[in-house]
Amino acid sequence: MPTKLYQCTTVSTRLNVLSACTYSVWQHVDCMGVDKSNIPESYLCELCKPRPIDLRRAIRLQIQKRERELSELLVYIYTHTHSVQCC
């Protein structure tokens, strides 16, 4: 089955994710160290194809993405609530 690239929309995030193997696993491309510009024709998760996964790196990437999203949201809220003139 060819690998498909999807958008993860959980927690208001848009991240590239891979569909993988018989376990119907969805994994973030960045977390798994896959090059977005060179998605493999066939992708197996670490259960089907055992290999070391840098879990600390993956967690760090997700935290950084959430922090960027929160920062963008705060800027949006600030600019849209402080631009309204009263009276």
Buried (B, 14 or more C-beta within 10 A) or exposed (E): EEBEEEEBEEEEBEBBBBBBBEEEBBBBBBBBEBEEEEBEEEBBBEEEEEEEBEEEEBEEBBEEBEEEBEEEEEEEEEEEEEEEEEE
